[in-house]
C-alpha cells in the first residue's frame, strides 16, 4: 500500500507488469496493499477474494468462512470494480502516469 495524492493504492507487479488499484476490498474493506498476487490476481489478505488488477473486477468471492456466500458477495458488493490507475516502471520504481 502506498499513499499518493490520489489516495491510498495497492501497487505491485504481475508477470513483470506494474499495477495500481484502489486499496480497499469490496467485501469488508481490508487493505489490499497488504495482500499478495496469486495466479495473476490481487488477493485480499482477510478472506481471499481475488481481483483482476488490469480491470479491477472481483474474479473470486471471499473464501474461508465466507465461501458459502461468495457468489452473493461477488454479485453485489463485488460488482463494483476496483479503480485502476495507469502506471509504468521508471528507474526500478512504479510511477503513476498522467
Buried (B, 14 or more C-beta within 10 A) or exposed (E): BBEEEEEBBBBBEBEEEBBBBBBBBBBBEBBBBEBEBEEEBBBBBBBBBBBBBEEBBBBBBBBEEBBEEBEEBBEEBBEEBBBBBEBEEEEEEBEBEE
